[in-house]
């Protein structure tokens, strides 16, 4: 089973006041300091309504308030409406979802791009590209490609998918933090953009199966695919849910380095995503039934 999650962090409407302003909570893990001043799209069925996240103007804040990070409960979405009824006519209700309003653009003339929801839409794209690379290519493994949801609120999709698929081996394809930026010590970078995908050793959710990790490293070196090793202090991927399904499953994660995760300006290097696809395709092509049998007995 190879898994990448389709969902992104978002906002959920909790209240509509009489003047048409929308209150909300976060869906998934947000850094609250980035939300004020963002453009959003509120989803009302098939209708997409643009809005902005507003807050008390700095001119009216006390010196102490200016030093504080505004909590989500003090923010609101302004869609330009003037009444509760006007909002309801648009189809927006309590429970409607809002997402950040951003497009994907290239940075300069480089292979780096910026946008929102690369976590984990780039994993989805990489998995699809890996399947294309495997077109008409023979392999022993029977592959289930799963595009999960509700990963950002606790790996829900991977939990039920793994229970249904009953995999012998699980691979998650997700992003990981690339902290190779100013103000961060090199020892805390985790990964670096442009140095290839990361083969995860450990994150907060699980420790990758050592033999499976070694097999990925061996294949990367045989295929001359650049790679990094990743130890992530926080966060988890679908692999954590797959691992504990039924009697237990050996798992590993192929990670795509990404700066500024869970923000509207995530940055990645396209080459890292392409190499992630090549590593996954090579792994599927090369892993044998005997490899799978041995991994299953080493839990």
HUDA-V891108 format. One record per pair of residues at least 12 apart in sequence whose C-alpha atoms are under 10 Angstrom apart, sorted by sequence separation. I is the first residue (numbers start at 1). J is the second residue. If there is no record, write none. Layout:
i | j
I | J
I | J
//
This chain:
i | j
11 | 23
12 | 24
13 | 25
39 | 51
40 | 52
102 | 114
103 | 115
104 | 116
131 | 143
146 | 158
148 | 160
177 | 189
178 | 190
179 | 191
180 | 192
201 | 213
217 | 229
239 | 251
240 | 252
256 | 268
257 | 269
11 | 24
12 | 25
13 | 26
38 | 51
39 | 52
40 | 53
102 | 115
103 | 116
104 | 117
148 | 161
177 | 190
178 | 191
179 | 192
180 | 193
200 | 213
201 | 214
238 | 251
239 | 252
240 | 253
256 | 269
10 | 24
11 | 25
12 | 26
38 | 52
39 | 53
56 | 70
101 | 115
102 | 116
104 | 118
131 | 145
147 | 161
158 | 172
176 | 190
177 | 191
178 | 192
179 | 193
199 | 213
238 | 252
239 | 253
256 | 270
258 | 272
10 | 25
11 | 26
12 | 27
37 | 52
38 | 53
39 | 54
55 | 70
100 | 115
101 | 116
102 | 117
146 | 161
176 | 191
177 | 192
178 | 193
199 | 214
237 | 252
238 | 253
239 | 254
256 | 271
257 | 272
258 | 273
10 | 26
11 | 27
36 | 52
37 | 53
38 | 54
55 | 71
100 | 116
146 | 162
177 | 193
200 | 216
213 | 229
237 | 253
256 | 272
257 | 273
9 | 26
10 | 27
11 | 28
35 | 52
36 | 53
37 | 54
55 | 72
99 | 116
100 | 117
128 | 145
144 | 161
199 | 216
236 | 253
237 | 254
255 | 272
256 | 273
9 | 27
10 | 28
35 | 53
36 | 54
37 | 55
56 | 74
99 | 117
127 | 145
144 | 162
199 | 217
237 | 255
255 | 273
256 | 274
8 | 27
9 | 28
10 | 29
11 | 30
35 | 54
36 | 55
55 | 74
56 | 75
127 | 146
128 | 147
146 | 165
198 | 217
256 | 275
8 | 28
9 | 29
10 | 30
22 | 42
35 | 55
36 | 56
54 | 74
55 | 75
56 | 76
127 | 147
256 | 276
7 | 28
8 | 29
9 | 30
54 | 75
55 | 76
77 | 98
124 | 145
144 | 165
176 | 197
199 | 220
255 | 276
256 | 277
53 | 75
54 | 76
55 | 77
124 | 146
175 | 197
176 | 198
254 | 276
53 | 76
54 | 77
55 | 78
124 | 147
144 | 167
174 | 197
175 | 198
197 | 220
230 | 253
254 | 277
52 | 76
53 | 77
54 | 78
123 | 147
124 | 148
143 | 167
173 | 197
174 | 198
176 | 200
207 | 231
230 | 254
51 | 76
52 | 77
53 | 78
142 | 167
229 | 254
230 | 255
254 | 279
51 | 77
52 | 78
53 | 79
121 | 147
142 | 168
143 | 169
144 | 170
145 | 171
146 | 172
173 | 199
228 | 254
229 | 255
254 | 280
50 | 77
51 | 78
52 | 79
141 | 168
143 | 170
176 | 203
202 | 229
203 | 230
204 | 231
205 | 232
227 | 254
228 | 255
230 | 257
50 | 78
51 | 79
52 | 80
141 | 169
172 | 200
197 | 225
198 | 226
199 | 227
200 | 228
201 | 229
202 | 230
203 | 231
204 | 232
205 | 233
227 | 255
228 | 256
11 | 40
13 | 42
22 | 51
50 | 79
51 | 80
196 | 225
197 | 226
198 | 227
199 | 228
200 | 229
201 | 230
202 | 231
203 | 232
204 | 233
205 | 234
206 | 235
227 | 256
228 | 257
10 | 40
11 | 41
12 | 42
21 | 51
23 | 53
49 | 79
50 | 80
51 | 81
195 | 225
196 | 226
197 | 227
198 | 228
199 | 229
200 | 230
201 | 231
202 | 232
203 | 233
204 | 234
205 | 235
206 | 236
11 | 42
12 | 43
22 | 53
49 | 80
120 | 151
195 | 226
196 | 227
197 | 228
198 | 229
199 | 230
200 | 231
201 | 232
202 | 233
203 | 234
204 | 235
205 | 236
206 | 237
208 | 239
21 | 53
22 | 54
120 | 152
194 | 226
195 | 227
196 | 228
197 | 229
198 | 230
199 | 231
200 | 232
202 | 234
203 | 235
204 | 236
205 | 237
206 | 238
207 | 239
208 | 240
21 | 54
36 | 69
119 | 152
194 | 227
195 | 228
196 | 229
197 | 230
198 | 231
202 | 235
203 | 236
204 | 237
205 | 238
206 | 239
207 | 240
36 | 70
202 | 236
203 | 237
205 | 239
206 | 240
209 | 243
33 | 68
34 | 69
35 | 70
36 | 71
42 | 77
205 | 240
206 | 241
208 | 243
33 | 69
34 | 70
35 | 71
36 | 72
41 | 77
191 | 227
192 | 228
204 | 240
205 | 241
207 | 243
216 | 252
32 | 69
33 | 70
35 | 72
40 | 77
42 | 79
171 | 208
191 | 228
203 | 240
206 | 243
213 | 250
216 | 253
31 | 69
32 | 70
33 | 71
36 | 74
37 | 75
39 | 77
40 | 78
41 | 79
49 | 87
190 | 228
191 | 229
205 | 243
206 | 244
212 | 250
213 | 251
216 | 254
32 | 71
33 | 72
36 | 75
38 | 77
39 | 78
40 | 79
170 | 209
190 | 229
191 | 230
211 | 250
212 | 251
213 | 252
31 | 71
32 | 72
35 | 75
36 | 76
37 | 77
39 | 79
169 | 209
190 | 230
191 | 231
209 | 249
210 | 250
211 | 251
212 | 252
213 | 253
31 | 72
35 | 76
36 | 77
49 | 90
171 | 212
189 | 230
190 | 231
191 | 232
209 | 250
210 | 251
211 | 252
212 | 253
213 | 254
30 | 72
48 | 90
49 | 91
170 | 212
190 | 232
208 | 250
209 | 251
210 | 252
250 | 292
32 | 75
47 | 90
48 | 91
49 | 92
169 | 212
189 | 232
190 | 233
207 | 250
208 | 251
209 | 252
44 | 88
47 | 91
48 | 92
188 | 232
207 | 251
208 | 252
209 | 253
251 | 295
45 | 90
46 | 91
47 | 92
127 | 172
188 | 233
206 | 251
207 | 252
208 | 253
227 | 272
250 | 295
26 | 72
44 | 90
45 | 91
127 | 173
206 | 252
207 | 253
226 | 272
249 | 295
250 | 296
25 | 72
26 | 73
43 | 90
44 | 91
45 | 92
51 | 98
53 | 100
126 | 173
127 | 174
206 | 253
225 | 272
249 | 296
250 | 297
24 | 72
25 | 73
43 | 91
44 | 92
50 | 98
52 | 100
125 | 173
126 | 174
227 | 275
248 | 296
249 | 297
250 | 298
23 | 72
24 | 73
42 | 91
43 | 92
44 | 93
49 | 98
50 | 99
51 | 100
52 | 101
123 | 172
124 | 173
226 | 275
227 | 276
249 | 298
250 | 299
23 | 73
24 | 74
25 | 75
42 | 92
43 | 93
48 | 98
50 | 100
51 | 101
123 | 173
124 | 174
202 | 252
203 | 253
225 | 275
226 | 276
249 | 299
23 | 74
24 | 75
25 | 76
44 | 95
45 | 96
50 | 101
122 | 173
123 | 174
201 | 252
202 | 253
224 | 275
225 | 276
248 | 299
23 | 75
24 | 76
43 | 95
44 | 96
45 | 97
122 | 174
123 | 175
200 | 252
201 | 253
227 | 279
247 | 299
22 | 75
23 | 76
24 | 77
43 | 96
44 | 97
120 | 173
121 | 174
122 | 175
177 | 230
199 | 252
200 | 253
201 | 254
225 | 278
226 | 279
21 | 75
22 | 76
23 | 77
42 | 96
43 | 97
44 | 98
120 | 174
121 | 175
176 | 230
199 | 253
200 | 254
225 | 279
21 | 76
22 | 77
23 | 78
42 | 97
43 | 98
119 | 174
120 | 175
176 | 231
177 | 232
198 | 253
199 | 254
200 | 255
220 | 275
223 | 278
224 | 279
21 | 77
22 | 78
41 | 97
42 | 98
43 | 99
118 | 174
119 | 175
120 | 176
176 | 232
198 | 254
199 | 255
220 | 276
223 | 279
243 | 299
20 | 77
21 | 78
22 | 79
41 | 98
42 | 99
118 | 175
119 | 176
177 | 234
197 | 254
198 | 255
199 | 256
225 | 282
20 | 78
21 | 79
40 | 98
41 | 99
42 | 100
177 | 235
197 | 255
198 | 256
220 | 278
221 | 279
19 | 78
20 | 79
21 | 80
22 | 81
39 | 98
40 | 99
41 | 100
42 | 101
176 | 235
196 | 255
197 | 256
198 | 257
220 | 279
223 | 282
16 | 76
20 | 80
21 | 81
39 | 99
40 | 100
41 | 101
176 | 236
196 | 256
197 | 257
219 | 279
220 | 280
222 | 282
11 | 72
15 | 76
16 | 77
19 | 80
20 | 81
21 | 82
39 | 100
40 | 101
41 | 102
176 | 237
195 | 256
196 | 257
219 | 280
19 | 81
20 | 82
21 | 83
22 | 84
38 | 100
39 | 101
40 | 102
174 | 236
175 | 237
194 | 256
195 | 257
217 | 279
220 | 282
13 | 76
19 | 82
20 | 83
21 | 84
38 | 101
39 | 102
174 | 237
193 | 256
194 | 257
216 | 279
219 | 282
220 | 283
13 | 77
18 | 82
19 | 83
20 | 84
38 | 102
173 | 237
174 | 238
191 | 255
192 | 256
193 | 257
194 | 258
216 | 280
219 | 283
17 | 82
18 | 83
19 | 84
20 | 85
22 | 87
35 | 100
172 | 237
173 | 238
174 | 239
191 | 256
192 | 257
193 | 258
218 | 283
17 | 83
18 | 84
19 | 85
20 | 86
21 | 87
171 | 237
172 | 238
173 | 239
191 | 257
192 | 258
193 | 259
216 | 282
217 | 283
16 | 83
17 | 84
18 | 85
19 | 86
20 | 87
171 | 238
172 | 239
190 | 257
191 | 258
192 | 259
216 | 283
219 | 286
16 | 84
17 | 85
18 | 86
19 | 87
20 | 88
170 | 238
171 | 239
172 | 240
191 | 259
215 | 283
219 | 287
16 | 85
18 | 87
170 | 239
172 | 241
17 | 87
22 | 92
24 | 94
25 | 95
27 | 97
169 | 239
170 | 240
172 | 242
16 | 87
22 | 93
23 | 94
24 | 95
26 | 97
27 | 98
170 | 241
171 | 242
215 | 286
216 | 287
16 | 88
22 | 94
24 | 96
25 | 97
26 | 98
27 | 99
170 | 242
171 | 243
197 | 269
215 | 287
24 | 97
25 | 98
169 | 242
170 | 243
196 | 269
24 | 98
169 | 243
193 | 267
194 | 268
195 | 269
196 | 270
197 | 271
198 | 272
167 | 242
168 | 243
193 | 268
194 | 269
196 | 271
197 | 272
16 | 92
162 | 238
166 | 242
167 | 243
192 | 268
193 | 269
194 | 270
195 | 271
196 | 272
197 | 273
215 | 291
16 | 93
162 | 239
165 | 242
192 | 269
193 | 270
194 | 271
195 | 272
196 | 273
197 | 274
198 | 275
199 | 276
15 | 93
16 | 94
163 | 241
167 | 245
175 | 253
176 | 254
177 | 255
178 | 256
179 | 257
180 | 258
181 | 259
193 | 271
194 | 272
196 | 274
197 | 275
198 | 276
13 | 92
14 | 93
15 | 94
158 | 237
159 | 238
162 | 241
163 | 242
166 | 245
167 | 246
169 | 248
170 | 249
171 | 250
172 | 251
173 | 252
174 | 253
175 | 254
176 | 255
177 | 256
178 | 257
179 | 258
180 | 259
181 | 260
193 | 272
194 | 273
196 | 275
197 | 276
212 | 291
13 | 93
14 | 94
15 | 95
158 | 238
159 | 239
161 | 241
162 | 242
165 | 245
166 | 246
168 | 248
169 | 249
170 | 250
171 | 251
172 | 252
173 | 253
174 | 254
175 | 255
176 | 256
177 | 257
178 | 258
179 | 259
192 | 272
195 | 275
196 | 276
197 | 277
199 | 279
211 | 291
212 | 292
12 | 93
13 | 94
14 | 95
112 | 193
155 | 236
157 | 238
158 | 239
159 | 240
160 | 241
161 | 242
162 | 243
163 | 244
164 | 245
166 | 247
167 | 248
168 | 249
169 | 250
170 | 251
171 | 252
172 | 253
173 | 254
174 | 255
175 | 256
176 | 257
177 | 258
178 | 259
179 | 260
194 | 275
197 | 278
12 | 94
13 | 95
14 | 96
112 | 194
154 | 236
155 | 237
156 | 238
158 | 240
159 | 241
160 | 242
162 | 244
163 | 245
164 | 246
166 | 248
167 | 249
168 | 250
169 | 251
170 | 252
171 | 253
172 | 254
173 | 255
174 | 256
175 | 257
176 | 258
177 | 259
178 | 260
179 | 261
197 | 279
12 | 95
13 | 96
14 | 97
111 | 194
152 | 235
154 | 237
155 | 238
158 | 241
159 | 242
162 | 245
163 | 246
166 | 249
167 | 250
168 | 251
169 | 252
170 | 253
171 | 254
172 | 255
173 | 256
174 | 257
175 | 258
176 | 259
177 | 260
178 | 261
196 | 279
211 | 294
212 | 295
11 | 95
12 | 96
13 | 97
152 | 236
154 | 238
155 | 239
157 | 241
158 | 242
159 | 243
161 | 245
162 | 246
163 | 247
167 | 251
174 | 258
175 | 259
176 | 260
177 | 261
211 | 295
11 | 96
12 | 97
13 | 98
151 | 236
152 | 237
155 | 240
156 | 241
157 | 242
158 | 243
159 | 244
160 | 245
176 | 261
210 | 295
11 | 97
12 | 98
151 | 237
152 | 238
155 | 241
159 | 245
175 | 261
209 | 295
10 | 97
11 | 98
12 | 99
151 | 238
154 | 241
155 | 242
158 | 245
162 | 249
211 | 298
10 | 98
11 | 99
210 | 298
9 | 98
10 | 99
11 | 100
178 | 267
209 | 298
9 | 99
10 | 100
148 | 238
151 | 241
178 | 268
209 | 299
8 | 99
9 | 100
8 | 100
175 | 268
175 | 273
174 | 276
173 | 276
173 | 277
9 | 116
10 | 117
173 | 280
8 | 116
9 | 117
172 | 280
8 | 117
171 | 280
7 | 117
8 | 118
9 | 119
6 | 117
8 | 119
9 | 120
6 | 118
7 | 119
8 | 120
6 | 119
7 | 120
8 | 121
5 | 119
6 | 120
7 | 121
4 | 119
5 | 120
6 | 121
4 | 120
5 | 121
6 | 122
4 | 121
5 | 122
6 | 123
4 | 122
5 | 123
6 | 124
4 | 123
5 | 124
6 | 125
3 | 123
4 | 124
3 | 124
4 | 125
4 | 126
28 | 150
169 | 291
4 | 127
27 | 150
28 | 151
29 | 152
169 | 292
3 | 127
4 | 128
28 | 152
29 | 153
168 | 292
169 | 293
2 | 127
27 | 152
28 | 153
168 | 293
27 | 153
28 | 154
169 | 295
168 | 295
169 | 296
168 | 296
167 | 296
126 | 256
123 | 254
123 | 255
123 | 256
122 | 256
120 | 256
122 | 258
119 | 256
118 | 256
119 | 258
1 | 141
6 | 146
7 | 147
118 | 258
1 | 142
2 | 143
3 | 144
4 | 145
5 | 146
6 | 147
7 | 148
8 | 149
9 | 150
118 | 259
120 | 261
143 | 284
1 | 143
2 | 144
3 | 145
4 | 146
5 | 147
6 | 148
7 | 149
8 | 150
9 | 151
10 | 152
119 | 261
139 | 281
141 | 283
142 | 284
1 | 144
2 | 145
3 | 146
4 | 147
5 | 148
6 | 149
7 | 150
8 | 151
9 | 152
118 | 261
119 | 262
139 | 282
141 | 284
1 | 145
2 | 146
3 | 147
4 | 148
5 | 149
6 | 150
7 | 151
8 | 152
9 | 153
114 | 258
116 | 260
117 | 261
118 | 262
119 | 263
126 | 270
129 | 273
130 | 274
133 | 277
134 | 278
137 | 281
139 | 283
140 | 284
141 | 285
1 | 146
2 | 147
3 | 148
4 | 149
5 | 150
6 | 151
7 | 152
8 | 153
114 | 259
116 | 261
117 | 262
118 | 263
129 | 274
130 | 275
132 | 277
133 | 278
139 | 284
140 | 285
141 | 286
5 | 151
6 | 152
7 | 153
114 | 260
116 | 262
117 | 263
118 | 264
122 | 268
126 | 272
127 | 273
130 | 276
131 | 277
134 | 280
135 | 281
138 | 284
139 | 285
140 | 286
141 | 287
4 | 151
5 | 152
116 | 263
117 | 264
118 | 265
119 | 266
126 | 273
127 | 274
129 | 276
130 | 277
131 | 278
133 | 280
134 | 281
137 | 284
138 | 285
139 | 286
140 | 287
141 | 288
142 | 289
115 | 263
116 | 264
117 | 265
118 | 266
122 | 270
125 | 273
126 | 274
129 | 277
130 | 278
133 | 281
134 | 282
137 | 285
138 | 286
139 | 287
140 | 288
141 | 289
115 | 264
116 | 265
117 | 266
118 | 267
125 | 274
126 | 275
127 | 276
128 | 277
129 | 278
130 | 279
131 | 280
132 | 281
133 | 282
139 | 288
140 | 289
5 | 155
7 | 157
114 | 264
115 | 265
116 | 266
118 | 268
123 | 273
126 | 276
127 | 277
130 | 280
131 | 281
134 | 284
139 | 289
140 | 290
141 | 291
6 | 157
114 | 265
115 | 266
116 | 267
122 | 273
126 | 277
127 | 278
129 | 280
130 | 281
134 | 285
141 | 292
5 | 157
113 | 265
114 | 266
115 | 267
122 | 274
125 | 277
126 | 278
129 | 281
130 | 282
133 | 285
140 | 292
4 | 157
5 | 158
113 | 266
114 | 267
115 | 268
123 | 276
127 | 280
131 | 284
3 | 157
4 | 158
113 | 267
114 | 268
123 | 277
126 | 280
127 | 281
130 | 284
3 | 158
112 | 267
113 | 268
114 | 269
126 | 281
2 | 158
112 | 268
113 | 269
1 | 158
111 | 268
112 | 269
113 | 270
3 | 161
111 | 269
112 | 270
3 | 162
110 | 269
111 | 270
112 | 271
1 | 161
2 | 162
104 | 264
105 | 265
107 | 267
110 | 270
111 | 271
112 | 272
1 | 162
103 | 264
104 | 265
106 | 267
107 | 268
111 | 272
102 | 264
103 | 265
104 | 266
105 | 267
106 | 268
107 | 269
100 | 263
101 | 264
102 | 265
104 | 267
106 | 269
1 | 165
100 | 264
106 | 270
1 | 166
2 | 167
99 | 264
1 | 167
1 | 168
2 | 169
3 | 170
4 | 171
5 | 172
1 | 169
2 | 170
3 | 171
4 | 172
5 | 173
1 | 170
2 | 171
3 | 172
4 | 173
5 | 174
1 | 171
2 | 172
3 | 173
4 | 174
1 | 172
2 | 173
3 | 174
4 | 175
39 | 264
38 | 264
34 | 262
35 | 263
34 | 263
35 | 264
31 | 261
34 | 264
30 | 261
31 | 262
32 | 263
5 | 237
30 | 262
31 | 263
4 | 237
5 | 238
29 | 262
30 | 263
3 | 237
4 | 238
28 | 262
3 | 238
4 | 239
2 | 238
3 | 239
2 | 239
1 | 239
3 | 242
2 | 242
1 | 242
2 | 251
1 | 251
2 | 252
3 | 253
2 | 253
10 | 262
9 | 262
8 | 262
9 | 263
2 | 280
2 | 284
//
